[in-house]
Amino acid sequence: MDKKAWLRIQKYCAWQERCHQEVRAKLKSLGVYGLDCEEMISRLIEENFLNEERFSRAYAGGKFRVRKWGRERIRRELKQRQISAYCIRVGLEEINEDQYQQTMDDLIKTKMQSWPDLSDFDRNGKVAAFLIRKGYETDLVWNRVKAYPSEK
């Protein structure tokens, strides 16, 4: 095992939570392939530098709090990173339901105020489309948008 690559990949994993896919790509960029790559990944897991459950929790919590993404977007992004269904479920548990509803309400309020000249129908459509793009569940979005008080 290449000692220099091992130290670099340890630092890489210690800097922030990583998924296996990111670590494999980094090892490839360091010129580590095949059995050496798999051996390093196994050792990173053993030494707790690499933990997909921990990554999933950090990713879901961070994307929700910082970028205000909905569960669907977070789920899609974790799937794209080849995270297991179990780890995705565990990660999504990091999102508090009350905070989730409050964040959605705050986004609705902000966006509703962005288009004061539009009819209620058009404004609701734009707000709903925005929230759905952010990854909030369609039925939940429409229920919240329709419940938002009209200013007329």
For each residue, the residues with C-beta under 8 A, 3 or more apart:
1: 5 6 36 39 40
2: 5 6 30 31 32 36
3: 6 7
4: 7 8
5: 1 2 8 9 27 30 31 32 40
6: 1 2 3 9 10 40 43
7: 3 4 10 11
8: 4 5 11 12 30
9: 5 6 12 13 23 26 27 30 32 40 44
10: 6 7 13 14 44 49
11: 7 8 14 15
12: 8 9 15 18 23 26
13: 9 10 18 23 44 49 50
14: 10 11 49
15: 11 12
16: 58
17: 51 54 55 58 59
18: 12 13 22 23 26 50 55
19: 22 23 52 55 59 81 82 83
20: 23 24 41 50 52 82
21: 24 25 81 82
22: 18 19 25 26 81
23: 9 12 13 18 19 20 26 27 41 44 50
24: 20 21 27 28 37 41
25: 21 22 28 29
26: 9 12 18 22 23 29 30
27: 5 9 23 24 30 32 33 37 40 41
28: 24 25 31 32 33 37
29: 25 26
30: 2 5 8 9 26 27
31: 2 5 28
32: 2 5 9 27 28 36 37 40
33: 27 28 36 37
34: 37 38
35: 38 39
36: 1 2 32 33 39 40
37: 24 27 28 32 33 34 40 41
38: 34 35 41 42
39: 1 35 36 42 43
40: 1 5 6 9 27 32 36 37 43 44
41: 20 23 24 27 37 38 44 45 50
42: 38 39 45 46
43: 6 39 40 46 47
44: 9 10 13 23 40 41 47 49 50
45: 41 42 48 49 50 51
46: 42 43
47: 43 44
48: 45 51
49: 10 13 14 44 45
50: 13 18 20 23 41 44 45 55
51: 17 45 48 54 55
52: 19 20 55 56 83 84 87
53: 56 57 86 87 90 91
54: 17 51 57 58
55: 17 18 19 50 51 52 58 59 83 87
56: 52 53 59 60 78 83 87 88 90 91
57: 53 54 60 61 90 91 93 94
58: 16 17 54 55 61 62
59: 17 19 55 56 62 63 74 77 78 91
60: 56 57 63 64 74 78 91 92 94 95
61: 57 58 64 65 91 94 95
62: 58 59 65 66
63: 59 60 66 67 69 73 74 77
64: 60 61 67 68 69 74 94 95 99 100 103
65: 61 62 68
66: 62 63
67: 63 64
68: 64 65 103 107 134
69: 63 64 73 74 77 134 135
70: 73 74 100 104 131 134 135 136 137
71: 74 75 92 95 100 135 136 137
72: 75 76 135 136 137
73: 63 69 70 76 77 134 135
74: 59 60 63 64 69 70 71 77 78 91 92 95 135
75: 71 72 78 79 88 92 135
76: 72 73 79 80 135
77: 59 63 69 73 74 80 81
78: 56 59 60 74 75 81 83 87 88 91
79: 75 76 82 83 88
80: 76 77
81: 19 21 22 77 78
82: 19 20 21 79
83: 19 52 55 56 78 79 87 88 91
84: 52 87 88
85: 88 89
86: 53 89 90
87: 52 53 55 56 78 83 84 90 91
88: 56 75 78 79 83 84 85 91 92
89: 85 86 92 93
90: 53 56 57 86 87 93
91: 53 56 57 59 60 61 74 78 83 87 88 94
92: 60 71 74 75 88 89 95
93: 57 89 90
94: 57 60 61 64 91
95: 60 61 64 71 74 92 99 100
96: 99 100
97: 100 101
98: 101 102
99: 64 95 96 102 103
100: 64 70 71 95 96 97 103 104
101: 97 98 104 105 144
102: 98 99 105 106
103: 64 68 99 100 106 107
104: 70 100 101 107 108 131 136 140 141 144
105: 101 102 108 109 144
106: 102 103 109 110
107: 68 103 104 110 111 130 131 134
108: 104 105 111 112 127 131 144 145 148
109: 105 106 112 113 148
110: 106 107 113 114
111: 107 108 114 115 126 127 130 131
112: 108 109 115 123 127 148
113: 109 110 116
114: 110 111
115: 111 112 118 122 123 126 127
116: 113 151
117:
118: 115 122 123 126
119: 122 123
120: 123 124 150 152
121: 124 125
122: 115 118 119 125 126
123: 112 115 118 119 120 126 127
124: 120 121 127 128 145 146 148
125: 121 122 128 129
126: 111 115 118 122 123 129 130
127: 108 111 112 115 123 124 130 131 145 148
128: 124 125 131 132 141 142 145
129: 125 126 132 133
130: 107 111 126 127 133 134
131: 70 104 107 108 111 127 128 134 136 141 145
132: 128 129 135 136 138 141
133: 129 130
134: 68 69 70 73 107 130 131
135: 69 70 71 72 73 74 75 76 132
136: 70 71 72 104 131 132 140 141
137: 70 71 72 140 141
138: 132 141 142
139: 142 143
140: 104 136 137 143 144
141: 104 128 131 132 136 137 138 144 145
142: 128 138 139 145 146
143: 139 140 146 147
144: 101 104 105 108 140 141 147 148
145: 108 124 127 128 131 141 142 148
146: 124 142 143
147: 143 144
148: 108 109 112 124 127 144 145
149:
150: 120
151: 116
152: 120
